[in-house]
Amino acid sequence: MQTVQVIGNATSTIKHPALDGWRLLAVQPLDIKDQPDGFPFLAIDNLGAGKGDTVFVTSDGKSIRSMVGRDDCPVRYAVQGFIDS
């Protein structure tokens, strides 16, 4: 799991069918001091995270495929929960 901050939403007119109904978020990875660490990436979200929220994501493929309910899901990151401040 990795701590990230939501920096915005991503909009796509054409998505893989496994992503129907899922929101795409642009997220910025954070280091141990909550400072930006690396390049932003996309993650799927079904918890309703918004810009400025700090969340944690997983890159576990089996967990993500289980969440989405499809074995052909091309997603690498998914929001798992919120981090309280």
C-alpha positions in Angstrom: 0.0 0.0 0.0 1.1 3.5 -0.7 -0.1 6.9 0.7 -1.1 9.4 -2.0 -2.9 12.7 -2.3 -5.8 13.2 -4.8 -4.9 16.0 -7.1 -7.8 15.7 -9.5 -10.2 13.6 -11.6 -9.4 12.0 -14.9 -12.1 11.9 -17.6 -12.1 9.4 -20.4 -14.5 9.1 -23.3 -13.4 5.6 -24.1 -12.5 3.1 -21.3 -11.9 -0.6 -21.0 -15.2 -2.3 -20.3 -13.9 -3.4 -16.9 -13.8 0.3 -15.8 -17.5 1.0 -16.4 -18.9 2.7 -13.3 -15.5 3.4 -11.8 -14.1 6.9 -11.2 -10.5 7.6 -12.3 -8.4 9.8 -9.9 -5.1 11.5 -10.6 -3.0 11.0 -7.4 0.4 12.2 -6.2 2.5 9.7 -4.2 3.7 11.0 -0.8 6.8 10.2 1.2 7.0 9.5 4.9 6.8 13.3 5.6 3.8 13.8 3.3 5.8 15.5 0.6 5.4 14.7 -3.1 7.5 11.6 -4.0 7.6 10.7 -7.7 5.3 11.2 -10.6 1.5 11.3 -10.4 -0.5 8.3 -11.6 -4.1 7.2 -12.1 -6.1 5.1 -9.6 -9.7 3.8 -9.7 -12.0 4.8 -6.8 -15.3 3.7 -5.5 -15.1 5.4 -2.1 -15.8 9.0 -3.2 -12.3 10.5 -2.6 -12.0 14.1 -3.8 -9.2 16.6 -4.6 -7.0 17.2 -1.6 -7.9 14.0 0.2 -5.1 11.7 1.4 -5.8 8.1 0.7 -3.9 4.8 0.4 -3.8 2.7 -2.7 -2.9 -0.8 -3.5 -1.2 -2.2 -6.6 -2.1 -5.8 -5.8 -3.5 -7.1 -9.1 -5.5 -10.0 -7.5 -7.1 -7.6 -5.0 -8.0 -5.1 -7.8 -9.4 -7.8 -10.1 -11.6 -9.0 -7.2 -12.8 -5.4 -6.5 -13.7 -4.9 -10.1 -15.1 -8.4 -10.6 -13.3 -9.1 -13.8 -10.1 -11.1 -14.6 -9.3 -8.9 -17.6 -9.0 -5.6 -15.6 -6.1 -3.5 -16.8 -5.9 -1.4 -13.6 -2.7 -1.1 -11.6 -3.8 1.1 -8.7 -7.0 1.3 -6.6 -8.0 3.4 -3.7 -8.4 1.2 -0.5 -9.2 3.8 2.2 -8.9 7.3 3.6 -6.2 8.5 5.9 -7.5 10.7 8.8 -5.5 13.9 9.5 
